[in-house]
Amino acid sequence: MPGTPDSAAAALPPRRLVVQEVWLVFALSLGASGVRALIDLLADLANKVPLSKQSTALNVSQAPGHPWVDLSYQLFGIAVGVVPVLLVLHFLARSGESRHDIGFDFRDRWRDLLRGACLAAVVGGAGLGLYLAAHASGANLTVVAEALPDVWWRIPVLVLSAAQNGLLEEVLVAAYLLRRLRQLGWGDNVALAVSAGIRGSYHLYQGLGGFAGNAVMGLIFGRLYQRWGRVAPLVIAHTLMDTVAFVGYALLVGHVSWLPTP
C-alpha cells in the first residue's frame, strides 16, 4: 500500500495492544454509531410502518428559538466529533508514525483536490440515484438532510458538519483501519470488506438502502486508499458530497418534486 511502509509495523506495540487499540477507537466512535444505527433500524421496522413513510433528520436544531445557544451546541458537537481523529493521530505518533504515513497532509494538494472533486462528482451522483431508488422501493427512510433554523450561521454550520463527517469517516474507516489491519497481517480484500461493512453499519438508521449505498462507497474509497496511500482526496470528496447534500437540501426542499420529504 503506497504511503504505508511495512517497516512502520516494527514500532508498533505488541499485537494484543494494537487489537485493543482498534477496538477502543471504534467503540468510542463509528463502531458505537453502527450498533446504535442497527437498534434504530430494528425500532423502525418494529413500528410496522413502511420505511419510506418514516423519516430521519440530520443537522437538527439543538435549542429551537435560541439561535446563539443553538450555534454553541452545533459547534460543540462538531468539535467533539473530530476528537476520534485526533485520537487516531495520537496513536499513530505513539507508534512512530505520523499523519504523512496515511496521506493526511498537503504535500500533493492539487492532485488530491482534483481526485477528490472527480470522486465526489461520480460517487455523489450515483449515491443520490441509489437513495432515490431505495426510497421508491420502500427500503429507505426519508432522509431530512438538515432542519436548522433559517439564520445567518445555517450554511456555515452545514459546511462544517460536512467537513467533520469527511474527516471522521475517512481518517478512521479508510486510512487508520486499513493501515492497522494490514499491519496485523490481514489481506487487503478482507480488510476492505470489513471497512466497507463498518461504513455501511453506521448508516443503517437510514434503512437498508443507506447501508448498501455506503458499503459500496466504502469499497470504492477503501480500494482507492489502498492504491493511493493518501486519505486527503477521500476527505475532500466526502466533504464535497456532504456539503452538496446538506446545502442542496436546504436550498431545494419544497421547490422540487423529486426530492423526498416527510
Summary of the structure (lengths in Angstrom):
residues: 262
radius of gyration: 18.7
end to end distance: 44.2
largest distance: 57.1
contacts: 878
relative contact order: 0.18
helix: 72%
strand: 4%
